[in-house]
Amino acid sequence: MKEECLICKAPLAYMETDTVMECAVCHKKEASKTRCVKGHYVCNECHIAGSQQSQHMIWRLRRGTYSAA
């Protein structure tokens, strides 16, 4: 399976140390070592949710038509 960003399909980058990042979908902040080369981060909950709502938010984020409150 090709590892790519859920938001923009760019390759993922793996850092040596944890960095606090903000999820592009739900805006939760947590430490991680993984984000895409363009800086997008998707938290574990949003990544594995697989719900229609999460998929719809990601679809809208890709098109620039979604903004979480």
The first five atom37 places (N, CA, C, CB, O) and aatype in JSON, in Angstrom:
{
  "aatype": [12, 11, 6, 6, 4, 10, 9, 4, 11, 0, 14, 10, 0, 18, 12, 6, 16, 3, 16, 19, 12, 6, 4, 0, 19, 4, 8, 11, 11, 6, 0, 15, 11, 16, 1, 4, 19, 11, 7, 8, 18, 19, 4, 2, 6, 4, 8, 9, 0, 7, 15, 5, 5, 15, 5, 8, 12, 9, 17, 1, 10, 1, 1, 7, 16, 18, 15, 0, 0],
  "atom_mask": [
    [1, 1, 1, 1, 1],
    [1, 1, 1, 1, 1],
    [1, 1, 1, 1, 1],
    [1, 1, 1, 1, 1],
    [1, 1, 1, 1, 1],
    [1, 1, 1, 1, 1],
    [1, 1, 1, 1, 1],
    [1, 1, 1, 1, 1],
    [1, 1, 1, 1, 1],
    [1, 1, 1, 1, 1],
    [1, 1, 1, 1, 1],
    [1, 1, 1, 1, 1],
    [1, 1, 1, 1, 1],
    [1, 1, 1, 1, 1],
    [1, 1, 1, 1, 1],
    [1, 1, 1, 1, 1],
    [1, 1, 1, 1, 1],
    [1, 1, 1, 1, 1],
    [1, 1, 1, 1, 1],
    [1, 1, 1, 1, 1],
    [1, 1, 1, 1, 1],
    [1, 1, 1, 1, 1],
    [1, 1, 1, 1, 1],
    [1, 1, 1, 1, 1],
    [1, 1, 1, 1, 1],
    [1, 1, 1, 1, 1],
    [1, 1, 1, 1, 1],
    [1, 1, 1, 1, 1],
    [1, 1, 1, 1, 1],
    [1, 1, 1, 1, 1],
    [1, 1, 1, 1, 1],
    [1, 1, 1, 1, 1],
    [1, 1, 1, 1, 1],
    [1, 1, 1, 1, 1],
    [1, 1, 1, 1, 1],
    [1, 1, 1, 1, 1],
    [1, 1, 1, 1, 1],
    [1, 1, 1, 1, 1],
    [1, 1, 1, 0, 1],
    [1, 1, 1, 1, 1],
    [1, 1, 1, 1, 1],
    [1, 1, 1, 1, 1],
    [1, 1, 1, 1, 1],
    [1, 1, 1, 1, 1],
    [1, 1, 1, 1, 1],
    [1, 1, 1, 1, 1],
    [1, 1, 1, 1, 1],
    [1, 1, 1, 1, 1],
    [1, 1, 1, 1, 1],
    [1, 1, 1, 0, 1],
    [1, 1, 1, 1, 1],
    [1, 1, 1, 1, 1],
    [1, 1, 1, 1, 1],
    [1, 1, 1, 1, 1],
    [1, 1, 1, 1, 1],
    [1, 1, 1, 1, 1],
    [1, 1, 1, 1, 1],
    [1, 1, 1, 1, 1],
    [1, 1, 1, 1, 1],
    [1, 1, 1, 1, 1],
    [1, 1, 1, 1, 1],
    [1, 1, 1, 1, 1],
    [1, 1, 1, 1, 1],
    [1, 1, 1, 0, 1],
    [1, 1, 1, 1, 1],
    [1, 1, 1, 1, 1],
    [1, 1, 1, 1, 1],
    [1, 1, 1, 1, 1],
    [1, 1, 1, 1, 1]
  ],
  "atom_positions": [
    [[0.84, -1.18, 0.0], [0.0, 0.0, 0.0], [0.88, 1.25, 0.0], [-0.95, 0.0, 1.21], [1.81, 1.36, 0.81]],
    [[0.61, 2.15, -0.88], [1.36, 3.39, -0.99], [0.97, 4.32, 0.15], [1.13, 4.06, -2.35], [-0.22, 4.56, 0.38]],
    [[1.95, 4.84, 0.86], [1.68, 5.76, 1.96], [1.66, 7.18, 1.42], [2.73, 5.6, 3.08], [2.66, 7.68, 0.9]],
    [[0.49, 7.82, 1.55], [0.32, 9.16, 1.03], [-0.62, 9.96, 1.93], [-0.21, 9.13, -0.42], [-1.36, 9.38, 2.73]],
    [[-0.58, 11.25, 1.79], [-1.42, 12.16, 2.55], [-2.89, 11.97, 2.19], [-0.99, 13.62, 2.31], [-3.24, 11.9, 1.01]],
    [[-3.74, 11.89, 3.22], [-5.18, 11.79, 2.97], [-5.76, 13.08, 2.41], [-5.9, 11.41, 4.24], [-6.81, 13.06, 1.78]],
    [[-5.09, 14.19, 2.65], [-5.58, 15.48, 2.2], [-5.17, 15.79, 0.77], [-5.08, 16.57, 3.12], [-6.01, 16.15, -0.06]],
    [[-3.87, 15.64, 0.46], [-3.37, 16.08, -0.85], [-2.67, 14.99, -1.66], [-2.43, 17.21, -0.66], [-2.23, 15.25, -2.78]],
    [[-2.57, 13.78, -1.12], [-1.94, 12.64, -1.8], [-0.42, 12.75, -1.93], [-2.55, 12.48, -3.17], [0.2, 11.95, -2.63]],
    [[0.19, 13.75, -1.27], [1.65, 13.88, -1.3], [2.28, 12.76, -0.47], [2.1, 15.29, -0.77], [1.6, 12.18, 0.38]],
    [[3.55, 12.46, -0.69], [4.24, 11.43, 0.11], [4.32, 11.85, 1.58], [5.66, 11.18, -0.45], [4.3, 13.04, 1.9]],
    [[4.41, 10.86, 2.45], [4.56, 11.13, 3.87], [6.02, 11.33, 4.24], [3.96, 9.99, 4.7], [6.91, 10.76, 3.62]],
    [[6.24, 12.15, 5.25], [7.58, 12.4, 5.78], [7.62, 11.89, 7.2], [7.97, 13.92, 5.71], [6.68, 12.09, 7.97]],
    [[8.7, 11.22, 7.56], [8.87, 10.66, 8.9], [10.01, 11.37, 9.6], [9.13, 9.12, 8.84], [11.15, 11.33, 9.14]],
    [[9.7, 12.03, 10.71], [10.69, 12.78, 11.46], [11.3, 11.92, 12.56], [10.07, 14.05, 12.06], [10.73, 10.89, 12.93]],
    [[12.44, 12.31, 13.06], [13.13, 11.55, 14.11], [12.52, 11.76, 15.48], [14.58, 11.94, 14.15], [12.56, 10.85, 16.31]],
    [[11.95, 12.92, 15.74], [11.37, 13.21, 17.05], [9.9, 13.63, 16.9], [12.18, 14.32, 17.76], [9.48, 14.13, 15.86]],
    [[9.14, 13.41, 17.98], [7.75, 13.84, 18.0], [7.66, 15.35, 17.95], [7.03, 13.31, 19.25], [8.47, 16.06, 18.55]],
    [[6.67, 15.84, 17.22], [6.37, 17.26, 17.12], [4.88, 17.43, 17.32], [6.84, 17.85, 15.75], [4.09, 16.64, 16.79]],
    [[4.46, 18.44, 18.07], [3.04, 18.69, 18.24], [2.49, 19.26, 16.93], [2.77, 19.67, 19.43], [2.98, 20.26, 16.41]],
    [[1.47, 18.59, 16.4], [0.86, 19.0, 15.14], [-0.65, 19.1, 15.3], [1.22, 18.02, 14.01], [-1.23, 18.47, 16.19]],
    [[-1.27, 19.88, 14.43], [-2.72, 20.05, 14.45], [-3.35, 19.28, 13.3], [-3.11, 21.54, 14.37], [-2.93, 19.42, 12.15]],
    [[-4.35, 18.46, 13.63], [-5.03, 17.66, 12.62], [-5.74, 18.58, 11.62], [-6.04, 16.69, 13.27], [-6.45, 19.5, 12.02]],
    [[-5.56, 18.32, 10.34], [-6.19, 19.11, 9.29], [-7.69, 18.88, 9.22], [-5.56, 18.79, 7.96], [-8.41, 19.67, 8.62]],
    [[-8.17, 17.8, 9.84], [-9.6, 17.48, 9.79], [-10.33, 18.0, 11.02], [-9.8, 15.96, 9.66], [-11.28, 18.78, 10.89]],
    [[-9.91, 17.59, 12.23], [-10.65, 17.94, 13.45], [-9.96, 19.01, 14.29], [-10.84, 16.7, 14.31], [-10.54, 19.51, 15.25]],
    [[-8.74, 19.38, 13.93], [-7.93, 20.42, 14.59], [-7.43, 20.04, 15.99], [-8.73, 21.67, 14.7], [-6.98, 20.89, 16.74]],
    [[-7.52, 18.74, 16.33], [-6.95, 18.27, 17.59], [-5.43, 18.36, 17.49], [-7.41, 16.8, 17.91], [-4.86, 18.1, 16.43]],
    [[-4.78, 18.73, 18.58], [-3.32, 18.81, 18.6], [-2.76, 17.61, 19.36], [-2.84, 20.14, 19.25], [-3.23, 17.28, 20.45]],
    [[-1.77, 16.97, 18.76], [-1.1, 15.84, 19.41], [0.3, 15.67, 18.82], [-1.92, 14.54, 19.24], [0.6, 16.18, 17.75]],
    [[1.15, 14.94, 19.55], [2.52, 14.71, 19.11], [2.55, 13.56, 18.1], [3.43, 14.4, 20.32], [1.88, 12.55, 18.28]],
    [[3.34, 13.74, 17.05], [3.5, 12.71, 16.03], [4.84, 12.89, 15.34], [2.33, 12.77, 15.01], [5.46, 13.94, 15.42]],
    [[5.26, 11.86, 14.66], [6.49, 11.91, 13.85], [6.17, 11.87, 12.36], [7.41, 10.74, 14.22], [7.08, 11.85, 11.53]],
    [[4.88, 11.87, 12.01], [4.5, 11.69, 10.61], [3.59, 12.8, 10.12], [3.81, 10.35, 10.43], [2.61, 13.15, 10.78]],
    [[3.91, 13.36, 8.98], [3.06, 14.31, 8.27], [3.45, 14.24, 6.8], [3.22, 15.78, 8.83], [4.44, 13.6, 6.45]],
    [[2.68, 14.87, 5.95], [3.05, 14.82, 4.53], [4.13, 15.87, 4.25], [1.81, 15.07, 3.62], [4.38, 16.75, 5.08]],
    [[4.77, 15.76, 3.11], [5.85, 16.68, 2.76], [5.36, 18.12, 2.6], [6.53, 16.23, 1.47], [6.16, 19.06, 2.59]],
    [[4.03, 18.3, 2.47], [3.46, 19.64, 2.37], [2.99, 20.17, 3.73], [2.3, 19.65, 1.39], [2.49, 21.29, 3.82]],
    [[3.15, 19.34, 4.79], [2.84, 19.78, 6.14], [1.5, 19.34, 6.69], [0.0, 0.0, 0.0], [1.19, 19.65, 7.84]],
    [[0.68, 18.64, 5.91], [-0.61, 18.17, 6.43], [-0.43, 17.05, 7.43], [-1.52, 17.7, 5.28], [0.42, 16.17, 7.26]],
    [[-1.24, 17.1, 8.5], [-1.25, 16.05, 9.5], [-2.7, 15.64, 9.75], [-0.56, 16.53, 10.82], [-3.57, 16.49, 9.86]],
    [[-2.95, 14.34, 9.82], [-4.27, 13.8, 10.15], [-4.09, 12.92, 11.38], [-4.9, 12.99, 8.94], [-3.31, 11.97, 11.37]],
    [[-4.83, 13.23, 12.46], [-4.68, 12.49, 13.71], [-5.11, 11.03, 13.54], [-5.5, 13.14, 14.82], [-5.78, 10.67, 12.57]],
    [[-4.7, 10.21, 14.49], [-5.02, 8.79, 14.42], [-6.52, 8.53, 14.38], [-4.42, 8.06, 15.61], [-6.98, 7.68, 13.63]],
    [[-7.29, 9.27, 15.19], [-8.74, 9.07, 15.21], [-9.36, 9.34, 13.85], [-9.38, 9.96, 16.26], [-10.18, 8.56, 13.38]],
    [[-8.99, 10.44, 13.21], [-9.55, 10.78, 11.9], [-9.03, 9.82, 10.83], [-9.2, 12.23, 11.52], [-9.76, 9.46, 9.91]],
    [[-7.78, 9.41, 10.97], [-7.18, 8.51, 9.99], [-7.88, 7.16, 9.95], [-5.7, 8.32, 10.3], [-8.11, 6.61, 8.88]],
    [[-8.22, 6.62, 11.12], [-8.82, 5.29, 11.16], [-10.34, 5.31, 11.24], [-8.27, 4.52, 12.32], [-10.97, 4.25, 11.17]],
    [[-10.94, 6.48, 11.39], [-12.39, 6.58, 11.54], [-13.12, 5.9, 10.39], [-12.81, 8.04, 11.63], [-14.0, 5.07, 10.62]],
    [[-12.77, 6.25, 9.18], [-13.39, 5.65, 8.01], [-14.87, 5.95, 7.87], [0.0, 0.0, 0.0], [-15.55, 5.35, 7.04]],
    [[-15.37, 6.88, 8.67], [-16.79, 7.21, 8.59], [-17.05, 8.09, 7.38], [-17.26, 7.9, 9.87], [-16.15, 8.74, 6.85]],
    [[-18.3, 8.1, 6.95], [-18.67, 8.95, 5.83], [-18.39, 10.4, 6.14], [-20.16, 8.76, 5.48], [-17.94, 11.16, 5.27]],
    [[-18.64, 10.81, 7.39], [-18.42, 12.2, 7.76], [-16.95, 12.58, 7.62], [-18.89, 12.45, 9.18], [-16.63, 13.63, 7.06]],
    [[-16.04, 11.73, 8.11], [-14.61, 12.02, 7.98], [-14.19, 12.04, 6.52], [-13.78, 10.97, 8.75], [-13.45, 12.93, 6.1]],
    [[-14.66, 11.08, 5.74], [-14.32, 11.03, 4.32], [-14.85, 12.26, 3.6], [-14.88, 9.76, 3.68], [-14.18, 12.79, 2.71]],
    [[-16.05, 12.72, 3.96], [-16.62, 13.92, 3.33], [-15.8, 15.15, 3.68], [-18.09, 14.11, 3.76], [-15.54, 15.99, 2.82]],
    [[-15.37, 15.27, 4.98], [-14.55, 16.41, 5.37], [-13.23, 16.41, 4.61], [-14.28, 16.39, 6.89], [-12.77, 17.46, 4.15]],
    [[-12.61, 15.24, 4.47], [-11.35, 15.14, 3.72], [-11.56, 15.53, 2.28], [-10.77, 13.71, 3.81], [-10.73, 16.24, 1.7]],
    [[-12.64, 15.07, 1.68], [-12.96, 15.41, 0.28], [-13.08, 16.93, 0.13], [-14.28, 14.72, -0.18], [-12.57, 17.5, -0.83]],
    [[-13.76, 17.58, 1.09], [-13.94, 19.03, 1.03], [-12.62, 19.76, 1.31], [-15.01, 19.48, 2.03], [-12.36, 20.79, 0.71]],
    [[-11.8, 19.22, 2.23], [-10.49, 19.84, 2.49], [-9.64, 19.84, 1.23], [-9.77, 19.11, 3.62], [-8.96, 20.82, 0.95]],
    [[-9.66, 18.75, 0.49], [-8.87, 18.65, -0.75], [-9.27, 19.72, -1.75], [-9.02, 17.26, -1.38], [-8.45, 20.2, -2.53]],
    [[-10.55, 20.09, -1.71], [-11.07, 21.08, -2.67], [-11.09, 22.49, -2.11], [-12.46, 20.7, -3.1], [-11.47, 23.44, -2.81]],
    [[-10.68, 22.64, -0.85], [-10.62, 23.95, -0.23], [-11.98, 24.51, 0.14], [0.0, 0.0, 0.0], [-12.14, 25.72, 0.27]],
    [[-12.99, 23.64, 0.33], [-14.33, 24.12, 0.65], [-14.76, 23.74, 2.06], [-15.32, 23.57, -0.34], [-15.94, 23.86, 2.39]],
    [[-13.83, 23.28, 2.92], [-14.19, 22.89, 4.28], [-13.39, 23.71, 5.27], [-13.94, 21.4, 4.51], [-12.19, 23.92, 5.11]],
    [[-14.07, 24.17, 6.3], [-13.41, 24.86, 7.4], [-14.09, 24.44, 8.69], [-13.47, 26.41, 7.21], [-15.27, 24.69, 8.88]],
    [[-13.35, 23.79, 9.58], [-13.92, 23.38, 10.86], [-14.16, 24.6, 11.73], [-13.0, 22.37, 11.59], [-13.39, 25.56, 11.69]],
    [[-15.21, 24.57, 12.5], [-15.55, 25.71, 13.36], [-14.58, 25.85, 14.51], [-16.96, 25.56, 13.91], [-14.72, 26.76, 15.33]]
  ]
}
